[in-house]
C-alpha cells in the first residue's frame, strides 16, 4: 500500500493500521474526521501536517518513521497515546498543551528536554535509555513519570 487516496471517502473509519507499508503521503487522511487510532510504524512518512485535522485522534504510532516535526500534533486535544520511538523528534514543546496525553514513548529519539511536559501530571514517559532517565532526573523532571523499558 502506498496510495491512500481511496481511503479519503471513508469518513466513518475509526481505526487504521498502515505499519510496514510504503505510505509517504498522509494528505488523504485529513478527511477522516472520526479516526481515533492510527498506526504508521516503519512507514516512509516524514510530514505529518495532514494529521492536524484529525480532532478525534487518541492513539498515534509513529515509531520507525522519519518524522522530526511534531508541531501538527499540537491541535490533537484528544491524543492519549503517542509512540515516537526511533524517530528524529527532538522538540516536545508542541505536546505541552495536550492535557489528555497519558502515554509517551521516546526510546531512540533526540529528545533531551522534557520541560515542555512538566504540567502534564498524568503522563507516563517510557524510554529504553537509562542515561536519558538520569539526565532528565538531574534536570528536575519528576522521576515518577519516567519508566525505563
N, C-alpha and C positions, 0 to 999 in steps of 0.2 A: 504494500500500500504506500503510495506516495502522493496521490491526488485526493484531497479531502473535499473538493467542491460538491460531490454528490451528497455529502452529509449536511450541507448548509440548509437544506429544506427540512431537516428532522428537528423541528423546533421543540418537540416534547422529549427529546433524548436527554436522559439524566446521568448516564454513566458511559464513559468511552475509554477503551484501552487501546492505545496505539504503540505501546512499547515495542522496541525492536524493529520498527518499520523504517522506511526511507522518507518519512514525512519531514518537510523542511518549512512549508508554508502553512501557518495556522489561521490565516485570514478567513477561510470558510467557517471556522468555528465561532466567529464573533456573533453569529446569528442564533447560536444555541443557548437561548436565554434561560432554559431550565436545567442546564448542565450543572451538576453538583460534584461530580468526581471525574478527574481526567488523569490518565497515566500516559506520560510521554518519555518514559525511561529509555535510554540508549537510542534516541532518535537524532535526526540531523538538525534539529531546531537550534536557533540562536536568538531569534527575535520573538518575544512573547507579547508584543504590544497588542495583538488581537485579543488576548485573554482579558484585557481590562474591561471588556464589555460583559463578561460572564458574572453577573452580580450574584448569582446563586451558588457559585463555586465554593465548595467546602474542603475538598481534598484535591491536592495537586502534587503529582510526582514528576520532577524534572531531572532526576539523577542521571548522570552519564550523558548530559547534553552540553552544548557549547554556550549555554546561557550565561551572561555576565551581568546584564542589566535587568534587575527585577522591579524597577520603578512602576511598570504597569500593574503590578500586584497591589499597589497601594490603594487601588479602587475596590479591591475584593473584600469588602467588610465582613463577609460570611466565612472567609477562609479559616479553617480549623487545623488542617494538617498540611505541612509543606515539606517536601523532600528535595533538598538542594545538594545532596551528596554528589561528589565528583563533577561539580560544575565550576565555572570560572567566577562565581559570585564572590565579591569582597565587601560590598557595602549593603548593610542590612537596614539602613535608615528608611527605605520605603515600607518596611513592615511595622514601623513604630506605632502606628495608629490602629493596627489590626487587633482589636481587643478580643476577638473570638479565637485568635490563634492559640492553640493548645500544644501543638507538637511541631518541632522544627528539627530536621536532620541536616547536620553540617559537616559530616565526615568528608575529608579530602577537598575542602574548599580553601579559598584565600582569605576567609574571614578572620580578622584579628581584633575587631572591636565589637563588643556586644552591647555597648552603652545605649544604642537606639532601642534596645529591647527592655530596658530597665523597668518600664512601667507596665509591662505585660506580666502580671503577677502569677498567672496560671499556666504559663508557658513552660513546657518541658523541652530542653535542648539536648540532642544527642550528638556525640562526636566520637570518632574512633581514635582520637589522638589525645593521650594523657597529657602531653606537653601543652596542648592548647587549653585544656581544662585548667591546668596550673597557671598558665599565662592569664587567662580570663579571671581566675580567682584572685590573682595578685592585683588585678585592676579593680578589685572590689565588687565583682559580679557575684550575686547570691549563688553559692555553690549548690544549694538545694534545687536549683533549676537546671543543673547540668548533670548529664548522665554519660559515663564513659562506656561505650559499646563498640 
